[in-house]
Amino acid sequence: MLPLLNFLKDEREHSLREAIDTLADQFHLKAEERRELLPSGNQPIFNNRVGWARTYMKKAGLIESYRRGYMCITDRGLNVLKQKPAKIDLELLGQFEEFIAFRTARREKAEREKEIEKEKTPEEILESAYQSLRTDLANDLIQQIKASPSSLFENIVIDLLVKMGYGGSRKDAGEAIGKTGDEGIDGIIKEDPLGLDIIYIQAKNGRTQLADLRFRNLQVLSKGNTQEKVYL
């Protein structure tokens, strides 16, 4: 974990692939060592360990990620490096409440699943693992969206409405105009080529208005001559 955090100390955004290659060079790994796979055969061991180092430090708030596959150091991570630790391990990460909560929840979940899986078929175990991966991905996406700037969130809302069938193509149908505020209009959806039927939307993404899901405050303010609201 310490070599990975040192790699990120330039405060720039780096891809996981870049981190893996840089650290493999730093550790002077041979080609066969880089290719050595986990017992499952699904992933190289070194890639997996760098990935877990990223996950643990992300849960502790030392690094953050604004898009999938990329990461950058946080102010907390920089402060940890200023203390010049000999290593970063679970004991060091244990000083942060977020990491304690992560490990506690993970342990409790593992214990529950162990009891449940005693009565599961192999197919049910695979389905459970798949759902767990989907849940973790969804949680990561929610955190990234919460940390995104307002302009990006407004575009996400437009893309989502277009995918739901409002207005056809993204190019012609949706536009984020960025007039943020309680009374402003953040975007429009054109429901026909001439733009005669238009939905005006306001995407509220202020942190004080968030619960668990940022999309909860999405509102379709008007559609034609009718008033309509959509909560997601």
Steps between C-alpha positions, in 0.01 A plus 500: 500500500780746578664470155162558336432810712849631423428449131193725535672778696531719188125572558416410140238248389650165400349184357519169684681356198767771526542430871535125444768545232694760701502295819593182313804685360579640844499148649706369204247227423587262222255441215392163638443654845275766348299231321466263798129444558281453804383142565174595326697585186297818450757766588877545547596489869686832486210680333269365769725622782530849355123503458444407864755760614297758310172376649627504859647849473190626322282369783732677747473827307867515394413488131186576301361416160287719274473244220534126477856373468663827610612642834675792665631581847295694755609759756481225760731285290750785468489552876575130555805525271622809689524281809750281310356162605722194461202320352125532456317204649165416656611642834573840346177502301312401816533856634238615247133448580405437137740205479378354830142520373602335172674207671222454754231491232711265289558262791134494600396442139749213465369335817139527382586363159694210652191389690271545200731324254493181702158438347565645151553314176810584289280699262361706788851570630603631156190719480570638848858587402374673184248707696770595750721630219208698357430655840864600547507656153177688567638638826819613326299675230283677756808629681655620174179679402475665841856627463451626143461870414151636432563532126583129469196401707270707278632320192451165673137592567447594131661172386281304741178659376596437137572133586154485660351590163453874527588684181686246286874553446732677743631733229163636394285442804687601815692802610644597839492877524639529849283776649523353845308609806168433665307685228734453203467251214789256470405330175244439230371192318352551152236239434457572130740615221355853491531543873129578539459262790768573759564371849682742729693331779669607819767267633549568869830359616593712799665291771253619762215362289651154459405186680640172370414554133587821324233449233226520762461877447470488121185682394330535164349843553273529198397307189298694246216667685496248785700479819681174559755382755726198481694367799779248442 
